[in-house]
Amino acid sequence: MSLMRLFQPRPRLSVIVNFYNMQREAERTLYSLSTAYQQAIQASDYEVLVIDNGSSQPLNPRQLSQFGSHFHYHYLPTQSASPCKALNQAARLARGELIMCCIDGARILSPQILSLSLQAAKLHAHPFIYTMSMHLGNKPQNLSIEEGYNQQVEDALLASVDWQHHGYQLFTIASTALSSGNGFFSQFAESNCFCLKKSDYLQIGGFDEAFTSRGGGLANLDFFNRIHENERFYPILLLGEATFHQFHGGVATNVSFAEHPWEQMAAEYAQIRQQSFKTSFTPPTYLGNFPPEARAFL
């Protein structure tokens, strides 16, 4: 832990965001975590732990200075293709009572995820606060890639709206991820941005490091299942908020269905859990608002 972090006031929330060779995507994601974009929150309320998980093209730590001294860069030299160990290491470094996990650093956040998470955490002794996952583009990127969707198309799409100042406009250029069904009131299989107490995260063992395949395989879905199978937790879904996936060549998100590694991922899961994968889901409590741009996903 750096001396600067040591002498800063303890934040309420530690945001952990994992990157692997995402120089293009990181700029937008990190901006969406800054006080220039996030609403109703102060820099002293949170810290951002920027985890660079063995990238061959690492982020430039100086890039973070524009976002504030509460952003902290950690490069983890590793040959592992899985982010699970890196996320768990970051959780142990976190200074906040609450931690927020973003397993995929390619996802831009909507503007009130942080402040609403802090509100939601007051509702129960053991909250599990989560968000809907979306893809930039008019359909999930596993489909749009077959129609020519790529980073250049996406850059033009993002330039078509003033999302930096009106973040909810991202809903107008996005579609729900397959794991989020048809919208906010669907049964989700995972969340790519969730929040819980650090003590609870550590108590359940964090991400299972037995998931060693590229991208972590089904580790994120496994975490979601373990939470929902544990009666101690109180699930809370943030209404009107979401994360928006940028195209970056993701192992599962940016391949066609014909090339999707689901069979290998499911086989790894079955080997670890000794059963086939199926989603565990408990209906959540809902907290938030519906900006006009998000109402199409009711």
FIPAVO-951855 format. One record per residue (C-alpha): residue number from 1; chain; x, y, z. Coordinates in Angstrom, 1 decimal. Example, Ala and Ser with C-alpha at 12.3 -4.5 7.8 and 13.67 -1.06 7.14 Angstrom:
// residues 2
+-----+-------+--------+--------+--------+
|   n | chain |      x |      y |      z |
+-----+-------+--------+--------+--------+
|   1 |     A |   12.3 |   -4.5 |    7.8 |
|   2 |     A |   13.7 |   -1.1 |    7.1 |
+-----+-------+--------+--------+--------+
// end
This chain:
// residues 298
+-----+-------+--------+--------+--------+
|   n | chain |      x |      y |      z |
+-----+-------+--------+--------+--------+
|   1 |     A |    0.0 |    0.0 |    0.0 |
|   2 |     A |    1.4 |    3.4 |   -1.0 |
|   3 |     A |    2.1 |    6.1 |    1.7 |
|   4 |     A |   -0.3 |    8.3 |   -0.1 |
|   5 |     A |   -3.1 |    5.8 |    0.3 |
|   6 |     A |   -2.1 |    5.2 |    3.9 |
|   7 |     A |   -2.6 |    8.8 |    5.0 |
|   8 |     A |   -5.8 |    9.5 |    3.0 |
|   9 |     A |   -9.1 |    9.3 |    4.9 |
|  10 |     A |  -10.6 |    5.9 |    4.9 |
|  11 |     A |  -13.2 |    5.8 |    2.1 |
|  12 |     A |  -16.6 |    4.1 |    2.5 |
|  13 |     A |  -16.3 |    2.3 |   -0.8 |
|  14 |     A |  -13.4 |    0.6 |   -2.7 |
|  15 |     A |  -14.1 |    0.1 |   -6.4 |
|  16 |     A |  -12.0 |   -2.7 |   -7.9 |
|  17 |     A |  -11.8 |   -2.7 |  -11.7 |
|  18 |     A |   -9.8 |   -5.3 |  -13.6 |
|  19 |     A |   -8.1 |   -4.6 |  -16.9 |
|  20 |     A |   -6.2 |   -6.8 |  -19.4 |
|  21 |     A |   -4.8 |   -5.1 |  -22.5 |
|  22 |     A |   -7.6 |   -2.4 |  -22.5 |
|  23 |     A |   -5.8 |    0.9 |  -23.2 |
|  24 |     A |   -8.6 |    2.1 |  -25.4 |
|  25 |     A |  -11.4 |    1.0 |  -23.2 |
|  26 |     A |   -9.8 |    2.0 |  -19.9 |
|  27 |     A |   -9.9 |    5.7 |  -20.7 |
|  28 |     A |  -13.7 |    5.7 |  -20.9 |
|  29 |     A |  -14.3 |    3.3 |  -18.0 |
|  30 |     A |  -12.1 |    5.2 |  -15.6 |
|  31 |     A |  -13.7 |    8.5 |  -16.6 |
|  32 |     A |  -17.1 |    6.9 |  -15.8 |
|  33 |     A |  -15.7 |    6.2 |  -12.3 |
|  34 |     A |  -14.6 |    9.8 |  -11.7 |
|  35 |     A |  -16.3 |   12.6 |   -9.8 |
|  36 |     A |  -16.6 |   14.5 |  -13.1 |
|  37 |     A |  -19.1 |   11.9 |  -14.2 |
|  38 |     A |  -20.5 |   10.1 |  -11.1 |
|  39 |     A |  -23.3 |   12.0 |   -9.4 |
|  40 |     A |  -24.1 |   12.7 |   -5.8 |
|  41 |     A |  -20.7 |   11.5 |   -4.5 |
|  42 |     A |  -17.5 |   13.0 |   -3.3 |
|  43 |     A |  -13.9 |   11.8 |   -4.0 |
|  44 |     A |  -13.4 |   11.2 |   -0.3 |
|  45 |     A |  -16.3 |    8.7 |   -0.3 |
|  46 |     A |  -14.5 |    6.2 |   -2.5 |
|  47 |     A |  -11.2 |    4.9 |   -3.9 |
|  48 |     A |  -10.7 |    3.1 |   -7.2 |
|  49 |     A |   -8.2 |    0.3 |   -7.4 |
|  50 |     A |   -7.1 |   -0.1 |  -11.0 |
|  51 |     A |   -5.9 |   -3.6 |  -11.5 |
|  52 |     A |   -3.7 |   -4.3 |  -14.5 |
|  53 |     A |   -3.7 |   -8.1 |  -14.6 |
|  54 |     A |   -0.5 |   -9.0 |  -16.5 |
|  55 |     A |   -1.2 |   -6.9 |  -19.6 |
|  56 |     A |    1.4 |   -7.1 |  -22.3 |
|  57 |     A |    0.4 |   -3.5 |  -23.1 |
|  58 |     A |   -0.1 |   -2.1 |  -19.6 |
|  59 |     A |   -1.9 |    1.1 |  -18.8 |
|  60 |     A |    0.1 |    4.2 |  -18.2 |
|  61 |     A |   -0.1 |    5.0 |  -14.4 |
|  62 |     A |    0.2 |    8.7 |  -15.2 |
|  63 |     A |   -3.1 |    8.4 |  -17.1 |
|  64 |     A |   -4.8 |    8.0 |  -13.8 |
|  65 |     A |   -3.7 |   11.4 |  -12.4 |
|  66 |     A |   -6.4 |   13.2 |  -14.4 |
|  67 |     A |   -9.1 |   11.4 |  -12.4 |
|  68 |     A |   -7.9 |   12.2 |   -8.9 |
|  69 |     A |   -5.6 |   11.0 |   -6.1 |
|  70 |     A |   -8.2 |    8.4 |   -5.1 |
|  71 |     A |   -7.4 |    6.4 |   -8.2 |
|  72 |     A |   -4.6 |    3.8 |   -7.5 |
|  73 |     A |   -2.8 |    1.7 |  -10.1 |
|  74 |     A |   -1.6 |   -1.8 |   -9.4 |
|  75 |     A |    0.2 |   -3.9 |  -12.1 |
|  76 |     A |    0.2 |   -7.6 |  -11.2 |
|  77 |     A |    2.8 |   -9.6 |  -13.1 |
|  78 |     A |    1.2 |  -12.9 |  -13.9 |
|  79 |     A |    0.9 |  -15.5 |  -16.6 |
|  80 |     A |   -2.6 |  -16.4 |  -15.5 |
|  81 |     A |   -5.4 |  -15.7 |  -18.0 |
|  82 |     A |   -7.9 |  -15.6 |  -15.2 |
|  83 |     A |   -8.7 |  -12.4 |  -13.2 |
|  84 |     A |   -9.8 |  -14.3 |  -10.0 |
|  85 |     A |   -6.6 |  -14.1 |   -8.1 |
|  86 |     A |   -6.1 |  -10.5 |   -9.0 |
|  87 |     A |   -9.5 |   -9.5 |   -7.8 |
|  88 |     A |   -9.1 |  -11.3 |   -4.5 |
|  89 |     A |   -5.7 |   -9.6 |   -4.0 |
|  90 |     A |   -7.3 |   -6.3 |   -4.6 |
|  91 |     A |  -10.1 |   -7.0 |   -2.2 |
|  92 |     A |   -7.6 |   -7.6 |    0.5 |
|  93 |     A |   -5.9 |   -4.2 |   -0.3 |
|  94 |     A |   -9.3 |   -2.4 |   -0.2 |
|  95 |     A |   -9.7 |    0.2 |    2.6 |
|  96 |     A |  -13.4 |    0.7 |    2.3 |
|  97 |     A |  -16.0 |   -1.2 |    4.3 |
|  98 |     A |  -17.8 |   -1.9 |    1.0 |
|  99 |     A |  -16.1 |   -3.2 |   -2.1 |
| 100 |     A |  -17.4 |   -3.0 |   -5.7 |
| 101 |     A |  -16.2 |   -5.5 |   -8.2 |
| 102 |     A |  -15.9 |   -4.8 |  -11.9 |
| 103 |     A |  -14.4 |   -8.0 |  -13.4 |
| 104 |     A |  -14.3 |   -6.6 |  -16.9 |
| 105 |     A |  -12.7 |   -3.2 |  -17.2 |
| 106 |     A |  -14.3 |   -2.7 |  -20.7 |
| 107 |     A |  -17.6 |   -1.6 |  -19.1 |
| 108 |     A |  -18.6 |    2.0 |  -18.8 |
| 109 |     A |  -20.8 |    2.7 |  -15.7 |
| 110 |     A |  -23.9 |    4.8 |  -15.6 |
| 111 |     A |  -23.8 |    8.0 |  -13.5 |
| 112 |     A |  -25.3 |    7.0 |  -10.1 |
| 113 |     A |  -24.1 |    3.5 |   -9.5 |
| 114 |     A |  -21.7 |    4.6 |   -6.8 |
| 115 |     A |  -24.0 |    6.9 |   -4.9 |
| 116 |     A |  -27.0 |    4.5 |   -5.1 |
| 117 |     A |  -24.8 |    1.6 |   -3.9 |
| 118 |     A |  -23.9 |    3.6 |   -0.8 |
| 119 |     A |  -27.6 |    4.3 |   -0.2 |
| 120 |     A |  -28.5 |    0.6 |   -0.8 |
| 121 |     A |  -25.9 |   -0.6 |    1.6 |
| 122 |     A |  -27.9 |    0.9 |    4.5 |
| 123 |     A |  -30.9 |   -1.3 |    3.8 |
| 124 |     A |  -29.5 |   -4.5 |    5.3 |
| 125 |     A |  -26.6 |   -5.9 |    7.4 |
| 126 |     A |  -25.5 |   -8.1 |    4.5 |
| 127 |     A |  -26.4 |   -6.4 |    1.2 |
| 128 |     A |  -25.5 |   -7.6 |   -2.3 |
| 129 |     A |  -26.1 |   -4.7 |   -4.6 |
| 130 |     A |  -25.8 |   -5.3 |   -8.3 |
| 131 |     A |  -26.5 |   -3.8 |  -11.7 |
| 132 |     A |  -27.8 |   -4.8 |  -15.1 |
| 133 |     A |  -25.3 |   -5.6 |  -17.9 |
| 134 |     A |  -25.6 |   -4.1 |  -21.3 |
| 135 |     A |  -23.7 |   -4.1 |  -24.6 |
| 136 |     A |  -23.0 |   -1.0 |  -26.7 |
| 137 |     A |  -24.8 |   -1.5 |  -30.1 |
| 138 |     A |  -28.4 |   -2.3 |  -31.0 |
| 139 |     A |  -27.9 |   -6.0 |  -30.2 |
| 140 |     A |  -25.6 |   -8.2 |  -28.1 |
| 141 |     A |  -22.1 |   -8.1 |  -29.5 |
| 142 |     A |  -22.0 |  -11.8 |  -30.1 |
| 143 |     A |  -24.6 |  -11.1 |  -32.8 |
| 144 |     A |  -23.5 |   -7.7 |  -34.0 |
| 145 |     A |  -20.0 |   -8.9 |  -34.6 |
| 146 |     A |  -21.4 |  -11.0 |  -37.5 |
| 147 |     A |  -22.7 |   -7.8 |  -39.0 |
| 148 |     A |  -19.4 |   -5.9 |  -38.9 |
| 149 |     A |  -19.6 |   -4.4 |  -35.4 |
| 150 |     A |  -16.0 |   -3.5 |  -34.2 |
| 151 |     A |  -14.1 |   -0.8 |  -32.3 |
| 152 |     A |  -14.3 |    1.7 |  -35.2 |
| 153 |     A |  -18.1 |    1.3 |  -35.4 |
| 154 |     A |  -18.3 |    1.7 |  -31.7 |
| 155 |     A |  -16.1 |    4.8 |  -31.5 |
| 156 |     A |  -18.5 |    6.5 |  -34.0 |
| 157 |     A |  -21.5 |    5.2 |  -32.0 |
| 158 |     A |  -20.2 |    6.7 |  -28.7 |
| 159 |     A |  -19.3 |   10.0 |  -30.5 |
| 160 |     A |  -23.0 |   10.3 |  -31.6 |
| 161 |     A |  -24.2 |   11.0 |  -28.0 |
| 162 |     A |  -22.8 |   13.3 |  -25.3 |
| 163 |     A |  -22.5 |   10.5 |  -22.8 |
| 164 |     A |  -19.6 |   12.2 |  -20.9 |
| 165 |     A |  -22.0 |   14.9 |  -19.7 |
| 166 |     A |  -25.3 |   12.9 |  -20.0 |
| 167 |     A |  -24.4 |    9.4 |  -19.1 |
| 168 |     A |  -27.9 |    8.0 |  -19.3 |
| 169 |     A |  -27.8 |    8.6 |  -23.1 |
| 170 |     A |  -25.8 |    5.4 |  -23.2 |
| 171 |     A |  -29.1 |    3.5 |  -22.8 |
| 172 |     A |  -30.1 |    4.9 |  -26.2 |
| 173 |     A |  -27.2 |    3.2 |  -28.0 |
| 174 |     A |  -27.1 |   -0.1 |  -26.2 |
| 175 |     A |  -28.9 |   -3.4 |  -25.7 |
| 176 |     A |  -29.2 |   -5.8 |  -22.8 |
| 177 |     A |  -26.6 |   -8.5 |  -22.4 |
| 178 |     A |  -27.8 |  -12.0 |  -22.8 |
| 179 |     A |  -27.2 |  -12.6 |  -19.1 |
| 180 |     A |  -29.6 |   -9.8 |  -18.2 |
| 181 |     A |  -32.6 |  -11.1 |  -20.2 |
| 182 |     A |  -35.0 |   -8.4 |  -21.5 |
| 183 |     A |  -34.3 |   -5.7 |  -18.8 |
| 184 |     A |  -34.5 |   -4.7 |  -15.2 |
| 185 |     A |  -37.2 |   -7.1 |  -14.1 |
| 186 |     A |  -35.7 |  -10.2 |  -15.8 |
| 187 |     A |  -33.9 |  -13.0 |  -14.0 |
| 188 |     A |  -30.2 |  -12.3 |  -14.3 |
| 189 |     A |  -27.4 |  -14.8 |  -14.5 |
| 190 |     A |  -24.6 |  -12.5 |  -13.4 |
| 191 |     A |  -23.7 |   -8.8 |  -12.8 |
| 192 |     A |  -20.6 |   -7.2 |  -14.1 |
| 193 |     A |  -20.6 |   -4.5 |  -11.4 |
| 194 |     A |  -21.7 |   -5.5 |   -7.9 |
| 195 |     A |  -21.1 |   -4.3 |   -4.3 |
| 196 |     A |  -21.0 |   -5.9 |   -0.9 |
| 197 |     A |  -19.2 |   -5.6 |    2.4 |
| 198 |     A |  -15.5 |   -6.4 |    2.2 |
| 199 |     A |  -15.9 |   -8.7 |    5.2 |
| 200 |     A |  -18.7 |  -10.6 |    3.5 |
| 201 |     A |  -16.6 |  -10.9 |    0.3 |
| 202 |     A |  -13.7 |  -12.4 |    2.2 |
| 203 |     A |  -15.9 |  -14.6 |    4.4 |
| 204 |     A |  -17.3 |  -16.4 |    1.3 |
| 205 |     A |  -13.8 |  -16.7 |   -0.3 |
| 206 |     A |  -14.2 |  -14.1 |   -3.0 |
| 207 |     A |  -13.8 |  -15.4 |   -6.6 |
| 208 |     A |  -13.0 |  -19.0 |   -6.7 |
| 209 |     A |   -9.4 |  -19.2 |   -8.0 |
| 210 |     A |  -10.0 |  -22.7 |   -9.3 |
| 211 |     A |  -11.4 |  -21.0 |  -12.3 |
| 212 |     A |   -8.2 |  -20.6 |  -14.3 |
| 213 |     A |   -9.5 |  -20.3 |  -17.9 |
| 214 |     A |   -9.1 |  -17.2 |  -19.9 |
| 215 |     A |  -11.3 |  -14.4 |  -18.6 |
| 216 |     A |  -12.2 |  -16.5 |  -15.6 |
| 217 |     A |  -14.6 |  -18.8 |  -17.4 |
| 218 |     A |  -17.9 |  -18.9 |  -15.4 |
| 219 |     A |  -16.3 |  -17.5 |  -12.2 |
| 220 |     A |  -18.5 |  -14.4 |  -12.3 |
| 221 |     A |  -21.6 |  -16.5 |  -12.7 |
| 222 |     A |  -20.4 |  -18.8 |  -10.0 |
| 223 |     A |  -20.0 |  -15.9 |   -7.6 |
| 224 |     A |  -23.5 |  -14.7 |   -8.4 |
| 225 |     A |  -24.9 |  -18.2 |   -7.7 |
| 226 |     A |  -23.1 |  -18.5 |   -4.4 |
| 227 |     A |  -24.5 |  -15.2 |   -3.2 |
| 228 |     A |  -28.0 |  -16.2 |   -4.2 |
| 229 |     A |  -27.7 |  -19.6 |   -2.6 |
| 230 |     A |  -26.6 |  -18.0 |    0.7 |
| 231 |     A |  -29.6 |  -16.8 |    2.8 |
| 232 |     A |  -27.5 |  -14.4 |    4.6 |
| 233 |     A |  -27.4 |  -12.0 |    1.7 |
| 234 |     A |  -30.0 |   -9.4 |    0.7 |
| 235 |     A |  -30.0 |   -8.9 |   -3.1 |
| 236 |     A |  -30.7 |   -5.3 |   -4.2 |
| 237 |     A |  -30.9 |   -4.4 |   -7.9 |
| 238 |     A |  -30.2 |   -0.8 |   -8.9 |
| 239 |     A |  -33.0 |    0.4 |  -11.2 |
| 240 |     A |  -32.1 |    2.8 |  -14.0 |
| 241 |     A |  -28.4 |    2.0 |  -13.8 |
| 242 |     A |  -26.2 |   -0.4 |  -15.8 |
| 243 |     A |  -22.8 |   -1.1 |  -17.2 |
| 244 |     A |  -22.1 |   -0.8 |  -21.0 |
| 245 |     A |  -19.7 |   -3.2 |  -22.6 |
| 246 |     A |  -17.1 |   -1.8 |  -25.0 |
| 247 |     A |  -15.9 |   -4.1 |  -27.8 |
| 248 |     A |  -12.4 |   -5.3 |  -27.0 |
| 249 |     A |  -12.1 |   -8.8 |  -28.3 |
| 250 |     A |  -13.5 |  -10.4 |  -25.1 |
| 251 |     A |  -13.2 |  -14.2 |  -24.9 |
| 252 |     A |  -17.0 |  -14.6 |  -24.4 |
| 253 |     A |  -18.5 |  -11.3 |  -25.4 |
| 254 |     A |  -16.8 |  -10.6 |  -28.7 |
| 255 |     A |  -17.0 |  -13.9 |  -30.6 |
| 256 |     A |  -19.9 |  -15.3 |  -32.6 |
| 257 |     A |  -22.0 |  -18.0 |  -31.1 |
| 258 |     A |  -20.3 |  -20.5 |  -33.4 |
| 259 |     A |  -17.0 |  -19.7 |  -31.8 |
| 260 |     A |  -18.2 |  -19.2 |  -28.2 |
| 261 |     A |  -16.2 |  -21.2 |  -25.6 |
| 262 |     A |  -19.3 |  -22.1 |  -23.6 |
| 263 |     A |  -18.6 |  -25.8 |  -23.7 |
| 264 |     A |  -15.1 |  -25.4 |  -22.3 |
| 265 |     A |  -16.3 |  -23.0 |  -19.7 |
| 266 |     A |  -19.2 |  -25.3 |  -18.6 |
| 267 |     A |  -16.8 |  -28.2 |  -18.5 |
| 268 |     A |  -14.5 |  -26.3 |  -16.1 |
| 269 |     A |  -17.4 |  -25.4 |  -14.0 |
| 270 |     A |  -18.6 |  -29.0 |  -13.8 |
| 271 |     A |  -15.2 |  -30.2 |  -12.8 |
| 272 |     A |  -15.0 |  -27.6 |  -10.0 |
| 273 |     A |  -18.5 |  -27.8 |   -8.7 |
| 274 |     A |  -19.2 |  -31.5 |   -9.6 |
| 275 |     A |  -22.5 |  -30.5 |  -11.2 |
| 276 |     A |  -23.7 |  -28.8 |  -14.4 |
| 277 |     A |  -24.2 |  -25.1 |  -14.4 |
| 278 |     A |  -27.6 |  -23.6 |  -13.7 |
| 279 |     A |  -28.5 |  -20.1 |  -12.5 |
| 280 |     A |  -29.5 |  -19.6 |   -8.9 |
| 281 |     A |  -31.7 |  -16.5 |   -8.5 |
| 282 |     A |  -33.5 |  -14.8 |   -5.6 |
| 283 |     A |  -35.9 |  -11.9 |   -6.6 |
| 284 |     A |  -34.2 |   -8.7 |   -5.4 |
| 285 |     A |  -35.3 |   -5.5 |   -3.7 |
| 286 |     A |  -35.3 |   -2.7 |   -6.2 |
| 287 |     A |  -33.8 |    0.7 |   -5.6 |
| 288 |     A |  -33.3 |    3.7 |   -7.9 |
| 289 |     A |  -35.0 |    5.8 |  -10.5 |
| 290 |     A |  -35.9 |    5.5 |  -14.2 |
| 291 |     A |  -34.4 |    8.2 |  -16.3 |
| 292 |     A |  -36.3 |    8.5 |  -19.6 |
| 293 |     A |  -33.5 |    6.9 |  -21.6 |
| 294 |     A |  -33.7 |    3.7 |  -19.5 |
| 295 |     A |  -37.5 |    3.1 |  -19.7 |
| 296 |     A |  -37.2 |    1.0 |  -22.8 |
| 297 |     A |  -35.7 |   -1.7 |  -20.6 |
| 298 |     A |  -38.5 |   -2.0 |  -18.1 |
+-----+-------+--------+--------+--------+
// end
